[in-house]
Amino acid sequence: MIDGTPFEVTTLRQDVETFGRKARVAFGRDWRIDAERRDFTMNALSISPDGVVHDYVDGLADLRARRVRFIGDPQRRIAEDYLRILRFFRFHASYAHGAPDPAGLHACVVARDGLRTLSRERVRAELMKLLVAPFAVPTLAVMAEAGFAALLLAGVPLLASFANMIKVEEAAAIAPDAVRRLGALGVFIAEDAERLREKLRLFNAEHERLVAMADRWWRVSPALGEAGARALLYRLGPDRYLDRVLIAWTRAPQGAADPAWRSLAALPRRWTAPRFPLKSADLVARGVPRGPALGAALRAAEEAWIAAGFPQDKVARDRIADDAARSATVL
């Protein structure tokens, strides 16, 4: 660490023997040999303290052409590490223009079954980076045509929903989010979230977000009105609310330019859900006994408070508490 900046220090090396993601290496002093063992030409550039860029594999030309190209024989590079298949697509989605390098794409297709040997954590990490890359849509389209999307997701990719997610994020001025985009791409019902958790070994928080997105997203639309939207925001919280609204928006016929959907997505910015003002003690004081009846009465009071539009004044609060206590006593 120098002045708060991390620097990684390594040695020059060459591969003696490769097997999967591991290799037996020999350390040396030859910059060209070190460059030639890397994956893509753009990743083999080096710069000396005098500012001179050293390019042994035509990486600068590929950068100018915005082309992701394997160093040497693509099939050999991939056989050394099958993760390079995913890195090829991820780098293409991040930097490239136009179609993928034909030789690289062909080699990836030939070796695609090698992805099954990778750890799910590695696959997840690469896929999440790809989903938020600038050219993710055309890259995923190529991957789907070549059979990679089904292999990675264990299901049919929802490419239209994914493309629309990028559009609605821009329309709503919301930062790209990999988990939300994964939901757009691969989640239609709750079982899809379960499948993706197993396939990608998602974190618990990621899986829970996908489950929440899948839960009745088809019921969300501007037809909820302001009152219905506020009730949904109160129940879900701002983050889960936004996830579900955006998922529903990507599958709606109105499109990203629709002002009603934009207003629905912007609700958390203009309204903060209040806290439920009643406590158990308020109902106990009105004669509701402790136990299951108290819990049921409190839930009924909260539902009545939501239906009334979240009133905060004491008169409305007391009326809701009285009604809930009366109903509990009758039951």
N, C-alpha and C positions, 0 to 999 in steps of 0.2 A: 504494500500500500504506500503510495507516494502522494501526499497532500490529499488524501481521501480517495484517490483513484486507484483501482486495482489493476495490476499488470500480471499477466500470466507468462511465466518463464519456462521454456522447454528446450529440448535439445533437438538437433537435426537427427534424422533417422532414416532407415530404409527397411522395408519389409523383407524378412528372410523366409517366412512362411505365414500364410494367412489361413484362417479357418473361422468363417462366420464373422462375428463382431470382435474376435480376438486375433492377435497376430504376434508372432515372434519377430522381434526387430533387432537391428544392430544400429548402434549410435555412430554418427560420423560427423564430417565437416563439409559435406557436399550439398550446397543449396539446391542444385538441379535435381539430384536424386531425391531429396526431401520433397521437392515440389511435385515430382512425377508420381509419388505414392498417394497423392491426395485425390479427392473425388472429382471436382469440377475445376475447369480452368480458372474460373474467377476466384477460386479458393486457394490458388497456388501462387498468388502474387506476394511479393515481399518488398519492403522499402528499407533502405539504409539510412543512417542518420543524416546524410547529406541531401535527402529528399529524392534520391534516384529510385525509381520503381524497377524491380527486377522481374522479368516475365519470361519464363522458360517454356511455356506451353500455349502461347497465343491467348492468354487470358484477357489482355486489354482489348484485343480485337473482338472477342466474344462479348465483353462488357459493352463496347460501343454498339454492337449489333443487338444487344439485349437478348443474348442467346445463352442458355444453360447447356453446357457441353461437357461430357465426361472426358477425362484425360486418358488418352490412349484408347484401348479396346473397351467399349462400354460393358460388354459381357464379363470381361475379366474384373473390371472395377466392381461390378455388382456382386460377382461371386465372392469377392473379398469381404463384402458386408452388405447384406440384403436391405439394411436400413437405407442404403443409398437410393433405392427405388423411391421411397417416400420423400427423401431429400430432393431428388430430381424434380418431382412434382411440386414440392413446397417452394423450392427456389424459383421454379418457373412461374408459380403463382405470385411470387414476390417481386420478380424483376423482369421477366421476359415479355416480349411482344410477339404476337403471332403464334403459330403452331409450335409445339415442342420440337426439339431437334429429332429428326427422323430416326437416326441411328440409336440415339439414347432411348427414345420411346420404344423402338422395336426390342431393344435389349431388356427393357423393363417388363414388357409383355411376356417375353420368353421366360423370364425368371420370376414371374409374379408369385408362383407358389412358394418361393422362398420367404415371402412375408409371413407365412404360417410358423416359421421358426423363430420369429422375433418375439420379444416379451411384449405383453399388452401395454405395459407402461410406456415403452418406446414408441409404439404405434400411436398411442393416445397423444403423446407430446408432439409428434410431428403433425398429426392431423389437426390438433388444436391451433397450431401455428398457421397451417395452410388455410384454415377456415376464415381467418381475419386478414389474409394477404390481399393486396389490391386486385389481383386477377384471379381470384378464387373461382369465380363462376365459370369462365371458359376452361379453366384447368380441371375442375370437377366434371365438366361435361365430357372432356377427353377421357378422364379416368373412368367414368361410367360406361362410355362406349367400349373401352378396352377391358372391362370386367373388374376394375379395381374397386369401385364403389361398393358393389355387392360383397366383395371379399372382405373389405374393411368394416362395413356396417352390418353385415349379415342380414341385409334387407334391401329393399328397393329405395334408392335415393330420391328424395322429393326435391328435384332440382328447381322447379318453378317456385316452390315455397322459399327455398334458399335464396334464389335470385331476388325475389320480392323482399326478403328480409333486409337485404342490403339497401334496397330502395326506401323501405319504410324507416330504417334507421336514419338515413339521410334526411328524409322528409320531416322526421320528428326531432332532428338534431340530437341524436343519441349515439354515443360512442359504440363502435363495433364490440361485440361480446361473443367469444368463441362458444360458450355453452348455449347461449340463445340461438346462435346460428346452427349449432349441432342439432338443437331441437327442431328448427325449421327443416333441416335436411333429413333427419331420420326419425322423428317422433310424430306419430299420428294418434296413437292410443297408448294407454299406460304400459301395455306389454312391450312396446317399442323401447321405452325407457329402461325396462328390465333387461332387454336384450343388449342394449348398448352398454349398460353397466358391466355386464359379463364380458362382452366382446372387447371393451376398451379399458376395463378395470378403472372405471371412473371413481373419483373421490365421492364420498357420501353426499357432500353438499351439492356436487354437480348432478348426481343421480336424483336427489330430492327436487332440484330445480326442474329437471326434465319431467318428473312425475307430475309436478304442479302445472307445467305447461300443457300436458296431455289431458288434464282433468277438465273436461267439458269446455274446451276452448271454443267449440262451435256455438256455444250459447252467448258468446261475447260479441257485441256489435254496438254501433251508436244507438240502436233501438233501445238499449238499456235506459237511455235518458240520464240526466244528471244524478237523480236520486239512486238509480240502480248502479251507476258507475261508482258513486261514493260508497255504497254498501259493499260493492266488490272490493274496492280499495281498502276499506276498513277490515274486511275479513282476511285479505291476502297480504296486506302490507305493500309498501311502494314497489319493492323489487319484484316480487312474485306477480303483482298486478301488471307491471310493465311487461314482464315476460309473456303473460297470457294474452294481453291485448295485442302485442306485436305478432305473436304466432297467429292469432285469429285474423289480424289485418292482412298477413301475407297470403291467406287463403280466402279472402273476401273478393267479390267481383269489382269493388269500387276502385281499387288501385291506390298507389302511394300518394297521389295528389289530392285525395278526398279530404276536404276540410273537417268533416265530422269525425273521421278516424283520427286525424291529427289532434283534434280537441280531446278525444277520448284518451289518447296516449299522453297528452299534456296535463291531465288531471292532477297527478302527484306534484306538479310544479305550482299549481294555483290553489290547491286545497290540501291541508294536513288533517288527517283523521284524528278526532279528539279521543280522549280516554273515556271509557265507560265510567260514569260517575257513581254508580251504585256499588255497594259492598255487601257482603253477607250480613254484616251487622245491621244494615238498614232493613233487611227482611226479617231477621231474628227479632228486632225491636217491634215489628208488626205482627208477631205471633207465629212466624213460620218456624217449625222445629228443625233443629240441626239433623243432617242426614240427607238421604236422596232427595227428599222433598225440597230441601233448601237449594240444592244444586239445580234442580229442575226449575224452581221459581226464579232463580238468578238468571238462568239461560232465557227463560220466557221474558223476563224484564229487559234483557239486553236486546232480544229480537224486537220487542215493542219500541225500545229506544231508537234502534236503527230505522224501523218503519216510520217513526215520527220525525225523522230527519236529524237525529243526533242533538236533541235539545239540551241546553246546559243550564237553563234557569231552574230555580228551586221548585216552582209550582209544577212544572212538567215532570221533573224528576220525582217529586212526591206522588204525583198521580200515577206514574208508571209503577212505582214501588207499591202503592196501595192496591192497584189492580193485580199485580203479580202475587202479592200476599193473599188477596181475597181468593184468587183462583187456586192457590196452593191449599188454602184452608178448606175450600169446597171439595177438592180432590181427596 
